[in-house]
C-alpha cells in the first residue's frame, strides 16, 4: 500500500501515480533544462480529478496578469493561449472544451475604474498603479485548492513523507507588509528551493513539544505570491 500525499489515504500500487506538484505548464521557457520538477505520489483521483481542473483554471487566469516579456514568465501566456485555441484542437470534443475555457475567461475579464475594496490578490495590486485597467475574476475556492496542493506536495518532498492525516492546512493571501509582520523573527531561518527563474519556494519550520508548524511561500513568475501553512500534531519520532 502506498500513501497519497494529498488526501493522505493509502492505496494499492496500481492506484498510485506520480504527479508533478507544480505542473510543467507553470514553468517559463527560461527555465534551465537541468531544473527538475518536483513530483509526489498521488492517487488517481487527486491527480486527475481533484486538482487538475482547478490548476488549469488558475493557470489560464494568472498567466494573463503577468508581463510575458520578462524571463520569469516567458512563454506562460502564450502556452495558455494555445491551450484555449479551438483551431488547434485535435477533435470536436477538445475544440468545444477549449472554446468553453476561452469563453469562461472572457466572461471573467472586465474593465475597472478603481481597484476593489476587497478581494484583490495582494501580489497583483501594483498592476493598477502600472496602468492596467482590466481585472480577472478568480474563484477563491479554486485558488486555495491549488495552493493547498502545492503545500502538501512540497511538504512531502521536504519531510520525505506526507503530512499527518489530521494536519491543519491554511492558505494565506497577504501583502508584503503583512507577511513581514507574520514572519517576524524568521529572518535567516528560511530555506529555499530554487526551480529556475519562474518558480521559487521558501519554507520555515518550527517545533514545540509534539507539534510542528511549517510555512511555505510560493513566488510564481516573480509576481504571484501565496502562502500555505501546515500544522501537525503528535509527531512521531520519525518526523
Protein Blocks (a to p, Z undefined) as FASTA:
>chain_A
ZZdfklopacdfklpccddfbafklpcfklcfklccddddddfklmmmmmmmmmmmmmmm
mmmmccfkbmklgoklmmmmmmmmmklpcbfklmmmmmmmmmmmmmmgccdfbdcfbhpa
fklmmmmmnopabdcdddfklmmmmmmmmmmmmmmmmnopacdfkbccddddddfklmmm
mmgojgokaccddebjklccddddddehjaccddddddehhlaccddddddehiafkZZ
